[in-house]
Amino acid sequence: MSKKSRPSTEQLEQIGGALRRICEQIALTREMIASHFDLQRTDRAGLDFIFSRGGSCTAGELSKATGLTTGSTTALIDRLEKTGYAVREPDQNDRRKQIVRIPQKVFAHCKALYEPIRTEMFSLWSSYSVEELEFVTEFLTRSAQLQAECLERLKTRANPVPRREVAALAKARGRP
């Protein structure tokens, strides 16, 4: 059995940098799409999540995906509904729940925006073997899970830095 060599700190930093760059590109793409739909960041995130679920989801799923409270999720759905980007429908399986759905015309518009990106990404990804893609999928899935766990720990951190201390640090460095 061969022993795996451990990656260097430099290699790990390169991976971290590459992940940050792809996250930045995804964020820029989302911002461009948000501006295309004339939506604020939270509303775009909600629309993006609903789109990623095939055009519909429950309010609870939307709340969990966006990290919003139930009240903030309701306000988000209200805004999407008011602008015509979503509708509420009763859940056929559980009348206590409501389904948030993107109207077909809006869904088709979203799909038209994302399709060129999807096509090019699929072309790139198709250049890799099944085994390589399985490895990348596992790596990204485990990394995303760990990031979510780290975020949860940060949310419950006992001693956040007070804003006035952050402002004082910025002022001391000559920043407004």
C-alpha positions, 0 to 999 in steps of 0.5 A: 500500500502506498503512502499518500504525500501530504500537501504543502502549505503553499499548495493548500494556500493555492487551493484556498485562493482558487476557491475564493476566486471561483466564489468571487466569480459566482458572486459577480455573476449573481450580482449581474443577474440581480441587476438584470432583474433589478433585485436587491441581493437578498431577493436575488438570492431567494430567486436564485435558490427557487430557480435552482430547485426547479422553480419551486420550494417551500418557504421553510426551504427558502428560509434555511437556504438564505439564513433568514428568519421566518419573518424575513423570509415572509417579507422576501416572498412578499417582495418577490410576489409584488414584483411578479417574480414569485407566487404562493400556492398551497402545498397539495400534500400539506395544507399548512405549507405554502409553495413559492413558485417562479412563474413560467415566463420568469423561469424561462427568462432565468434559464435563458440567462444561465444557459450560456454559462451552464453550457460552457461549464458543462463543456469544461467539466466534460473534459475530465474523467468520471473518476476525476469528477467524482473526486472533485464533487466529493472535495467540493461537497465536503468543503461546503459542509465544513464551511457551513459548520464553521459558519454555525460556530462563528454565529454562536461565538461568545465574544464577537468584536464590538463594532465600536472597536472595529471602527476604532481599529479602522480609524487608527489605520487611517480608514474612515 
